[in-house]
Amino acid sequence: MEDKTAISFANVAAGYDDGRDVLTDVSFNIGRGAFYFLSGASGAGKTTLLRLIYQLHPQSRGQIKLFGKSTTGLSRDDITALRQKMAIVFQEYSLLSHLTVFDNVALPLRVRGVAEDKIKKLVSKTLDWVGLGRFADAAPKSLSGGQQQRVSVARAIIVQPSILLADEPTGNLDDENASRLMELFIQMNKVFGTTIILATHSQKLMDTYKFPVIHVAGHHVTFSGREKSAMTESKKIWKGPKPQNYFAELSKQFEEIENG
């Protein structure tokens, strides 16, 4: 029987270098295709939790499973292979200033050895979808904060990850850009079936989009709300074109390009 769990923690703890625990006895299962907010005060351990999932921070005890496979004792190559099924978006964008917008988005495909003719098509389609096609040759620093964040999202989308982790991606954005970014993530969840965990301090965002919440406080993790794979009802803020049409078309084009 296929394991439908994307992320599983069993009695996981993680600490600082000085031995103090950030998280203690964390246990949960997150199904494939789920969408969760991640909430907690600064320093509570939200980023540590995301880093544990992405295998950037080792647990001090307990077991983590990704896609049904334990991460304990994995080789560097095994961890690299796991990370290729995931993507992470940071609040600070993490774009390479010496590369163009196009080359920033193309980077994960080049690391995977994708042919340049396919890269050109995929990057062009993805930038068009996030509304930045005309900025392909621009330097990241010439763009606004909202535009830079969309470049980082395009870079995540282009690998069609099974798990997307987003660490305060809307923290530096105004309401309109935050809402647009949320719509991108929601359509990614709906169309690609991507499991998404989005860390946020914004109560407004959580009240608007009624996804379940992972709460981090006092070294522990609790949950509220019911797991679901896509938004059913929300008070939408973004008044732009319906993103589902774009994402469905993008998904179809991805498949056509991949199949040659």
Residue pairs with C-beta under 8 A, 6 or more apart in sequence:
3 67
3 68
4 31
4 32
5 29
5 30
5 31
5 32
5 65
5 67
5 68
6 30
6 31
6 32
6 33
6 34
6 66
6 67
6 162
6 163
6 195
7 28
7 29
7 30
7 53
7 64
7 65
7 66
7 163
7 195
7 197
8 28
8 29
8 30
8 63
8 64
8 65
8 66
8 68
9 26
9 27
9 28
9 29
9 52
9 62
9 63
9 64
10 27
10 62
10 63
10 64
10 65
11 25
11 26
11 27
11 61
11 62
11 63
12 23
12 25
12 26
12 27
12 52
12 59
12 61
12 62
12 63
12 64
13 21
13 23
13 24
13 25
13 26
13 59
13 60
13 61
13 62
14 21
14 22
14 23
14 45
14 48
14 52
14 57
14 58
14 59
14 60
15 21
15 22
15 60
16 22
21 60
21 219
22 45
22 48
22 219
23 45
23 48
23 49
23 52
23 216
23 219
23 220
23 221
24 219
24 220
25 62
25 220
26 49
26 62
26 220
26 221
27 62
28 214
28 221
28 223
30 36
30 195
30 197
30 227
31 195
31 227
31 229
32 162
32 193
32 195
33 189
33 193
33 194
33 195
33 229
33 230
34 195
34 196
34 212
34 227
34 228
34 229
35 185
35 186
35 189
35 195
35 196
35 198
35 211
35 212
35 228
35 229
35 230
35 231
36 196
36 197
36 198
36 211
36 212
36 213
36 214
36 227
37 197
37 198
37 199
37 200
37 205
37 206
37 209
37 211
37 212
37 213
37 214
38 46
38 49
38 50
38 197
38 198
38 199
38 200
38 213
38 214
38 216
39 46
39 199
39 200
39 201
39 206
39 213
39 214
39 215
39 216
40 46
40 215
40 216
40 217
41 217
42 201
44 216
44 217
45 216
45 219
46 167
46 199
46 216
47 167
47 199
48 57
49 214
49 216
49 221
50 88
50 165
50 167
50 197
50 199
51 57
52 59
52 64
53 64
53 66
53 86
53 163
53 165
53 197
54 83
54 86
54 88
54 165
55 71
55 74
55 79
55 82
55 83
63 70
63 71
63 72
64 70
64 71
64 72
65 71
66 82
66 85
66 86
66 163
67 82
67 85
67 162
69 82
71 79
71 82
74 82
84 112
84 159
85 161
85 162
85 163
86 161
86 162
86 163
86 164
86 165
87 108
87 155
87 156
87 157
87 159
87 161
87 163
87 164
87 165
88 156
88 164
88 165
88 166
88 167
89 149
89 152
89 153
89 156
89 164
89 165
89 166
89 167
89 169
90 152
90 167
90 168
90 169
91 167
91 168
91 169
91 171
91 172
93 140
93 145
93 148
93 149
93 151
93 152
94 152
95 104
95 140
95 148
95 151
95 152
96 103
96 104
96 107
96 140
97 139
97 140
97 141
99 107
99 140
100 136
100 137
100 138
100 139
101 127
101 132
101 135
101 136
101 137
101 138
101 139
101 140
101 143
101 151
102 123
102 127
102 136
102 137
104 140
104 151
104 155
105 123
105 126
105 127
105 151
105 154
105 155
105 158
106 119
106 123
106 158
107 155
108 155
108 158
108 159
109 118
109 119
109 122
109 123
109 158
109 159
110 119
112 159
114 122
118 257
118 258
121 253
121 257
122 158
122 254
122 257
123 136
123 154
123 158
124 133
124 136
125 250
125 253
125 254
125 257
126 154
126 157
126 158
126 250
127 133
127 135
127 136
127 154
129 154
129 157
129 246
129 247
129 250
130 150
130 151
130 153
130 154
130 157
130 184
131 150
132 143
132 147
132 150
132 151
132 154
135 143
135 147
135 151
140 148
140 151
143 151
145 172
145 173
145 177
146 173
146 174
146 177
146 180
146 181
149 169
149 170
149 172
149 173
149 177
149 181
150 180
150 181
150 184
152 169
153 169
153 181
153 184
153 185
156 164
157 184
157 188
160 192
160 194
160 254
161 194
162 193
162 194
162 195
163 194
163 195
163 196
163 197
164 185
164 188
164 194
164 195
164 196
164 197
165 196
165 197
166 185
166 196
166 197
166 198
166 199
167 199
168 199
168 200
168 201
169 181
169 198
170 177
170 178
170 181
170 182
170 200
170 202
170 205
171 200
171 201
171 202
173 181
175 204
175 237
176 237
176 238
178 202
178 205
178 237
179 208
179 236
179 237
179 238
180 238
180 240
182 205
182 208
182 209
182 238
183 236
183 238
183 240
183 243
184 243
184 247
185 196
185 198
186 209
186 230
186 231
186 243
187 243
187 244
187 246
187 247
188 194
188 196
188 247
189 195
189 196
189 229
189 230
189 231
190 229
190 230
190 231
190 244
190 247
191 244
191 247
191 248
191 250
191 251
192 251
193 229
197 214
200 206
206 213
208 234
208 235
208 236
208 237
209 231
209 234
210 225
210 231
210 233
210 234
211 225
211 228
211 231
212 223
212 224
212 225
212 226
212 227
212 228
213 223
213 224
213 225
214 221
214 222
214 223
215 221
215 222
215 223
215 224
